[in-house]
Amino acid sequence: MKPLIQDDPYQDLRDAVRALCATFPPEYHRRIDAERGYPEEFVDALTRAGWLAALIPEEYGGSGLGLTEASIIMEEINRSGGNSGACHGQMYNMGTLLRHGSDAQKAEYLPKIASGDLRLQSMGVTEPTTGTDTTKIKTTAVKKGDRYVVNGQKVWISRIQHSDLMILLARTTPLDQVAKKSEGMSIFIVDLRDAIGQGMEVRPIPNMVNHETNELFFDNLEIPAENLIGEEGQGFKYILTGLNAERTLIAAECIGDGYWFIDKVTAYAKERVVFGRPIGQNQGVQFPIAESLIEVEAANLMRFEAARLFDEGKPMGAQANMAKYLAAKASWEAANACIQFHGGFGFANEYDVERKFRETRLYQVAPISTNLILSYVAEHILGLPRSF
């Protein structure tokens, strides 16, 4: 595919990530998926190269890059046939700690996260009965002396088995005792090595995608008071900025998927001959692929705008949501075109299309569903009445 940008300022970064990814061929990712395993070697290689520490300042051992560069790393992993979902949490989950943690907390954790000695790949927010209605969470953290005692339940919490730490959102003041429903929630660092089996139970959830995710149960889990991040009761506000960064990075992953599908189906359409001519000569094949490329390129522009605003410290909630919406939609349409024009071969494991097809479908739902993005735009951009 001919690049639209002839002088990409990030080409050196792209080439470096692609070179690393090329050492993990499709057979590697196919095997991990078949085994429902975890790409440990791949994640270790990304860690050693410093790519997962992109957003950590240099003073803490990170690369000190912006969200723009971080998003390109995620994009290139997916465009190379990998799945950033196995490791993206290590890149952005530390954001709450970086922005709102104490100097002592940052000095203790960030250098080890940057080196990979500690993995912070999990964030415990979602609950079975609240979903994305975060202000209604029921998990509580009650302070008793120098500890907080946690009780409750979380669901769809990723990569617990491959994390040392988790960011946890819990209600420290009952909902009926706060002036605003977004108040009274707090953020904690949970050391999973101490918590699992000591008040925290983990139950894996088998699912359609090889995406390690779990249900968590808290029964009088004790967390040291010094593990509170920032001020008590301000956790919801703290977490919002991180969620916008997450949505931008997920958009980049979808863009990487979109390009992968387009490259894959374009090459196949050129060489697959039916009725004496390549199927790519037919407009019925050409047009859906061309349309997919147009939509991926449009999503790409919104991704860069969201990342630019974030890096400049400006509000970017609308752009982050729009980027995620456009990119998830574009990658899904590209996936459909890819599997359709591969015919039966699209369902064969050896072509990798069905694996990537399953992986990119997730982002119509997570980390925020398309309908909630539309609700956000309707209320906060168009000024329409809140629908829920």
C-alpha positions in Angstrom: 0.0 0.0 0.0 1.4 3.4 -1.0 1.9 5.6 2.1 -0.1 8.8 2.1 2.5 10.6 4.2 5.8 10.7 2.3 7.9 12.2 5.0 6.5 10.7 8.2 8.3 12.3 11.2 7.8 9.1 13.1 9.2 6.7 10.5 12.3 5.9 12.6 10.1 5.0 15.5 7.9 2.8 13.3 10.9 1.1 11.8 12.3 0.2 15.2 9.1 -1.2 16.5 8.5 -3.1 13.3 12.0 -4.6 13.4 11.3 -6.0 16.9 7.9 -7.3 15.9 9.3 -9.0 12.9 11.3 -11.3 15.2 7.9 -12.7 16.3 6.4 -14.1 13.1 2.7 -15.0 12.6 3.4 -18.5 13.7 4.3 -17.3 17.2 1.1 -15.3 17.7 -1.0 -18.2 16.2 0.5 -20.6 18.6 -0.1 -18.4 21.6 -3.7 -17.9 20.5 -4.3 -21.7 20.0 -2.9 -22.4 23.5 -4.8 -19.6 25.0 -1.5 -18.6 26.4 0.3 -15.3 27.2 3.0 -13.9 24.9 5.6 -13.7 27.6 8.6 -13.6 25.3 7.0 -10.9 23.2 6.1 -8.7 26.2 9.6 -9.2 27.7 11.2 -8.1 24.4 9.0 -5.0 24.2 9.9 -4.2 27.9 13.7 -4.7 27.3 13.5 -2.3 24.3 11.8 0.3 26.5 8.7 0.6 24.4 6.3 -0.1 27.3 7.9 2.6 29.4 7.3 5.2 26.7 5.1 7.4 28.9 7.3 7.2 32.0 9.5 10.3 32.5 13.3 9.7 32.0 14.0 10.6 35.6 12.2 7.4 36.6 13.9 5.3 33.9 11.3 5.6 31.2 11.5 7.0 27.7 9.7 10.3 28.4 7.8 10.2 25.2 4.3 11.6 24.6 1.0 9.9 23.9 1.5 10.5 20.2 4.7 8.3 20.2 3.1 5.8 22.6 0.1 5.4 20.3 2.4 4.7 17.3 4.0 1.9 19.3 0.6 0.3 20.0 -0.4 0.8 16.3 2.7 -0.9 15.0 2.4 -3.9 17.3 -1.1 -4.5 15.9 -0.1 -3.7 12.3 2.7 -6.3 12.6 0.2 -9.0 13.5 0.5 -8.9 17.2 -2.0 -8.0 19.9 -1.3 -5.0 22.1 -4.1 -6.0 24.4 -1.6 -8.4 26.0 0.6 -5.6 27.2 -1.0 -2.1 26.7 -1.9 -1.9 30.4 1.8 -1.7 31.3 2.0 1.4 29.2 -0.9 3.5 30.5 -2.2 2.1 33.9 0.7 3.8 35.6 -0.7 7.2 34.5 -2.8 7.7 37.6 0.2 7.1 39.7 2.4 9.4 37.6 -0.1 12.3 37.7 -1.5 12.0 41.2 0.8 9.8 43.3 3.1 11.1 46.0 6.8 11.6 45.3 7.5 8.6 47.5 5.1 6.4 45.6 6.5 7.5 42.2 10.1 6.9 43.4 9.2 3.5 44.7 7.1 2.1 41.8 7.9 4.0 38.6 11.5 2.9 38.1 10.6 -0.8 38.6 7.6 -0.4 36.3 9.8 1.1 33.6 12.4 -1.7 33.9 9.7 -4.4 33.9 10.7 -5.6 37.4 7.2 -4.7 38.4 4.2 -5.1 36.1 1.2 -2.8 36.6 -1.1 -4.2 33.9 -4.4 -4.3 35.7 -7.0 -1.7 36.7 -10.0 -2.7 38.8 -12.9 -0.4 38.0 -15.8 -2.3 36.3 -18.3 -4.2 38.4 -21.0 -6.8 37.5 -24.0 -4.7 38.4 -22.7 -1.2 37.4 -20.8 -1.7 34.1 -19.8 1.7 32.9 -22.0 3.5 35.5 -18.9 3.9 37.5 -20.4 6.3 40.2 -22.6 3.4 41.3 -19.8 1.0 42.2 -20.4 -1.0 45.3 -16.9 -2.1 46.2 -16.0 -0.3 49.5 -12.8 0.6 51.2 -13.2 1.5 54.9 -10.3 3.0 56.8 -9.4 1.3 60.0 -6.3 2.6 61.6 -3.4 2.4 59.2 -5.3 0.1 56.8 -8.2 0.2 54.4 -10.4 -2.8 54.4 -11.9 -3.6 51.0 -15.0 -5.6 50.3 -16.8 -6.1 47.0 -16.5 -7.5 43.5 -14.9 -6.5 40.1 -15.3 -8.1 36.7 -13.5 -8.0 33.3 -10.2 -7.2 35.0 -7.4 -8.0 32.6 -3.9 -9.5 33.0 -4.1 -10.2 36.8 -2.0 -13.4 36.3 0.7 -11.4 34.6 0.7 -8.4 37.0 2.4 -7.6 40.3 0.3 -4.5 41.0 -3.3 -3.3 40.3 -4.9 0.1 40.4 -8.2 -0.2 42.3 -11.2 2.2 42.4 -13.4 1.8 45.5 -15.9 3.9 47.3 -14.6 5.3 50.5 -17.7 7.4 51.3 -21.2 6.0 50.7 -23.1 7.4 47.7 -25.9 8.8 49.8 -23.4 10.8 51.9 -21.7 12.8 49.0 -22.8 16.0 47.4 -22.0 14.8 43.9 -22.2 11.2 42.9 -18.7 11.4 41.4 -17.2 12.1 44.8 -16.4 9.7 47.5 -14.4 7.2 45.4 -10.7 6.6 45.9 -7.8 5.1 44.0 -5.4 2.5 45.6 -2.3 0.6 44.6 -2.9 -3.1 45.4 0.1 -5.4 45.6 -1.3 -8.5 44.0 1.4 -10.7 45.5 0.1 -10.0 48.9 -3.6 -9.7 48.1 -4.3 -12.9 46.2 -5.4 -15.5 48.7 -5.3 -13.0 51.5 -8.7 -11.4 51.0 -8.8 -11.3 47.2 -10.0 -14.2 45.0 -9.4 -14.4 41.2 -11.7 -16.3 38.9 -10.6 -16.4 35.2 -13.4 -15.8 32.6 -12.9 -17.9 29.4 -13.9 -15.7 26.4 -14.0 -15.5 22.7 -10.7 -13.6 22.4 -7.4 -14.8 23.9 -7.6 -11.8 26.3 -6.8 -12.7 29.8 -9.6 -11.4 32.0 -11.0 -12.2 35.4 -13.6 -11.7 38.0 -12.3 -10.5 41.4 -13.8 -11.0 44.9 -12.7 -8.9 47.9 -13.5 -10.2 51.4 -11.9 -8.0 54.0 -8.8 -7.3 51.9 -6.4 -5.1 53.8 -4.5 -2.4 52.0 -1.9 -0.2 53.7 -3.1 3.4 54.0 0.0 4.6 52.2 -1.2 2.9 49.1 -3.9 5.5 48.7 -3.1 7.6 45.6 -3.8 11.3 46.0 -6.6 12.5 48.2 -9.3 10.3 49.5 -12.6 10.8 47.6 -11.1 12.2 44.4 -10.5 8.9 42.7 -13.1 9.3 40.0 -11.6 12.6 38.9 -8.1 11.1 38.9 -9.1 8.2 36.7 -10.8 10.2 33.9 -7.6 11.5 32.4 -6.2 8.0 32.3 -9.3 6.7 30.6 -9.0 9.3 27.8 -5.4 8.3 27.2 -6.5 4.7 27.2 -9.2 5.4 24.5 -6.6 7.1 22.3 -4.2 4.2 22.6 -7.0 1.7 21.9 -7.9 3.9 18.8 -4.3 3.5 17.7 -4.5 -0.3 18.1 -7.6 -0.4 16.0 -5.9 1.7 13.3 -3.0 -0.8 13.3 -5.5 -3.6 13.0 -7.3 -1.7 10.1 -4.1 -1.4 8.2 -3.2 -5.1 8.8 -6.6 -6.2 7.4 -6.3 -3.8 4.4 -2.7 -5.0 3.6 -3.7 -8.6 4.0 -6.8 -8.5 1.8 -5.3 -6.2 -0.8 -2.4 -8.7 -1.3 -4.8 -11.6 -1.5 -7.2 -9.8 -3.9 -4.2 -9.2 -6.3 -3.2 -12.9 -6.5 -6.5 -14.8 -6.1 -7.7 -15.6 -9.6 -11.4 -16.6 -10.2 -13.0 -16.8 -13.6 -9.7 -16.0 -15.2 -9.1 -12.7 -13.5 -7.8 -11.5 -10.1 -10.8 -10.8 -7.7 -9.3 -7.4 -7.0 -10.2 -6.4 -10.5 -13.9 -6.5 -9.5 -15.4 -3.2 -8.2 -17.4 -5.3 -5.7 -14.1 -6.2 -4.1 -12.3 -3.0 -4.7 -14.8 -0.6 -3.2 -15.2 -2.1 0.3 -11.4 -2.3 0.7 -11.1 1.3 -0.6 -13.8 2.5 1.7 -12.1 0.8 4.7 -8.8 2.6 3.9 -10.6 5.9 3.7 -12.2 5.3 7.1 -9.0 4.1 8.7 -7.2 7.2 7.5 -9.9 9.5 8.9 -9.7 7.8 12.2 -5.9 8.1 12.1 -6.2 11.9 11.9 -8.6 12.0 14.9 -6.2 9.8 16.8 -3.3 12.2 16.2 -5.5 15.2 17.2 -6.5 13.6 20.5 -2.8 12.6 21.2 -1.6 16.2 20.4 -4.1 17.8 22.8 -3.2 15.3 25.5 0.5 16.0 25.0 -0.1 19.7 25.2 -2.1 19.3 28.5 -5.3 20.4 26.9 -8.8 18.9 27.4 -9.3 16.1 24.8 -12.2 14.0 26.1 -14.3 14.6 22.9 -11.4 13.8 20.6 -10.4 10.7 22.5 -13.9 9.3 22.4 -14.3 10.2 18.7 -11.0 8.7 17.8 -11.9 5.5 19.6 -15.3 5.4 17.9 -14.0 6.0 14.4 -11.0 3.6 14.7 -13.0 0.7 16.2 -15.6 1.1 13.4 -13.0 1.4 10.7 -11.1 -1.7 11.9 -14.3 -3.7 12.2 -15.3 -2.8 8.6 -11.8 -3.7 7.3 -12.0 -7.0 9.2 -15.3 -7.8 7.6 -14.0 -7.0 4.1 -10.8 -9.1 4.8 -12.6 -12.2 5.9 -15.3 -11.9 3.2 -12.9 -11.7 0.3 -10.7 -14.5 1.7 -13.7 -16.7 1.5 -13.3 -20.0 3.2 -9.6 -19.3 3.7 -10.5 -16.4 6.0 -11.7 -18.9 8.6 -8.5 -21.0 8.4 -6.2 -20.5 11.3 -3.1 -20.4 9.1 -4.2 -17.1 7.5 -4.4 -15.3 10.8 -7.5 -13.4 9.6 -10.0 -15.1 12.0 -7.7 -14.4 14.9 -7.3 -10.8 14.2 -11.1 -10.7 13.3 -11.9 -11.8 16.9 -9.4 -9.5 18.4 -10.6 -6.3 16.8 -14.3 -7.1 17.5 -13.7 -6.5 21.1 -13.2 -2.8 20.6 -16.8 -2.2 19.6 -17.5 -3.0 23.3 -14.4 -2.1 25.3 -13.0 -0.1 27.0 -16.1 1.9 26.2 -19.0 0.9 24.0 -19.9 2.8 20.8 -23.3 3.7 22.2 -21.8 5.4 25.3 -19.5 7.4 23.0 -22.5 8.6 21.1 -24.3 9.5 24.3 -21.2 11.5 25.4 -21.1 13.4 22.1 -24.9 14.0 22.2 -24.8 15.4 25.8 -21.4 17.2 26.0 -20.9 18.4 22.5 -24.4 18.8 21.1 -25.9 19.9 24.3 -28.8 17.5 24.1 -30.5 16.3 27.4 -28.8 13.5 29.2 -30.3 10.2 28.2 -29.5 8.2 31.3 
